[in-house]
Amino acid sequence: GHAMMGNDLINVTALEQFQPRFETIDGMRVSYRACGDGPTLVLLAGFGQSSAWWRHFVEPYARLFRVLAPDFRGFGYSDKPRSGYLIEDQATLVLGLLSKLGFSKISIVGLSFGGVVALKIALMSPHLVEKLVLVSTPFLRGPSINRPNMNTVPFVLRLLRNPVAARV
């Protein structure tokens, strides 16, 4: 187990594990990265970013959590089909991956666009999401979360001031 290793070995092991893996969800090849042990922590990156964006943060998280960082449809190593890019489509994709990997309770950290998708996941499957952290995520007004208002106001529900000690 990781507990018996020194901190440097834990860090190297977490980063070594944090390499692209693939699953097929609804006929689409989806890339994700995973490492660590413990309760599941899903990391959703911003628009245009891949799961690799989290590599600088994953080491402390992996000491406390089973970290899962998927690439959205069209980003990173995931397939890039011509359609299916609504927020609901991205949320459905992540939910499909979580289901295929057998996760039943999760915490989510969503950055910017990833936070919008995280919020949609929480609305679609509230039984699945135990904790939700939205970082620099825009408010989306109106009847549909799929139609962002251009006058968005960034907000933060909770900041992870000390990622080593923070328990989401």
N, C-alpha and C positions, 0 to 999 in steps of 0.2 A: 504494500500500500504506500501511498504518498506520504503518510504521516511519519514514517521511519526515515525519510530522506531529508537531507539538508535543504535549506531554502533554494540554493542555486540549482540543485537537481530538480526540485519541483518546478522551477521556472523553465528550465530547458525541456523537461518532459511535457509541460503544458503547451509550450510553443511548438514542439515537435508534433504533438497530437493535433494541433490546430491547422491542419492541412485540408484542402478541398476533398470532399467525399460526395457521392452522388446517389440519388434515389430518383425513381420515375414516379411522378405524380400526375395523374390524368393524362398520361401519354407524353408528358414533358420531362426532360432531364433537368433536375433541380440540384444545384450545388449547395453544400453547407459545410461548415466547420464545427467541430465539437471537441471538447476536452474537459477534464476535471471530474470530480465526484461530488455528490450531494444533491440538494434540491435543484430542479431545472431552472436555469436562467437563460431566457431567449434574448439575444441582442440583435436589434434591427437597425441597420445603418441608414444614412440619409440618401436622398435621391442621387443617383449616379455613382454611388459608392458600392463597393463589394464588401463581403464579410471580412475581407482582409483588413478593413479599416480598424477593426477591433483588436488587432494583434498587439498593440501597445498596452492594452488594458486587460488582456485575457489572463495574464499570470496571476495577479491577486484574486481575480474572480474564481479561477480554477481551484484555488485552495478551499473555497467555501461552496462552490456550486458545480453542477454539471452544466457546462456552458454550451449553448447551441446558437450558431450564427448563420442563418440561411442567406443565400443570394436571392433577391427578388427575381421574378420573371424579367428577363431582358438585361439583367445586371450580373457582373462577375462571370462565373463559369456556367450559370444557368442558361437554358435555351432562350433564344430571342425570337419568339414568334411575332407575326405581323400584328396581332391583336391580343386583347386580354390584359390591358394595362390600367384598368380602373382600380381604385383603392380596394374595392371589394374583391377583385380578382387576385390582388396580391395577398390579401388577408386569407382568402380561401386556399391559396397555394401554401402559405405557412401552416394553416390548420391541417391541410392534407399531409404535409411533411411530419408535423407533430404526431398525427394519428398513426402514420406508417411506422414511425420510430417508437411508438408506444408510450408517449408522454400523456399523463392525465391531469397533472397540476403543474402550472408554470408561473414564474414571475417574468415580466418583460421589461426591458429597457429599450425605449425607442428614441432615436435621435432624429429630429427634424421630420422629414417625410416618414421615416421609420416609426416615429411616434404617432403619426396619423394612422398608419397601418396597425400599430399596436392597439390604438383606441378602437379601431374597427373590429379587431380580433376580440377585444374585451366585450364589445357590444354584441357580436355574433355568438360568442361562446363564453358567457360570464361564469359558468361553472368551471371552466378550465383555468381562468386567470385569477391567481391569488393576490398578486401585487403588480402594480403598473407604475412605471416611472417614465414620464415624458420629459425629454430634454430639448429645449428650443423648438418645441412643436407648435405650429400655428393653430389658432382657433379656426374651426370651420363652421360658419353660420349657415342657416338655411335648412331645408327639409332633408337634404342629402349630403352625407359626408363625402360623396364622390364628386361634389362640385365645390372645390375650394373657393372661398371669397378672396379676391386679390388684395383686399385690405386686411391682411392677416396680422394678428398681434402675437408675437412670440411670448411664450410663457413657460415656466418651469414649475411642475408640481413638487418635485423634490430633487435636490442636487446631491450627487455622491461626492462629498467634500474630501473624504479619505477613502479611496477605492480599496485599500488593503483591508480596512476594518469595517467598511460599510456592509451591512447586510440589507439587501434590497427589501 
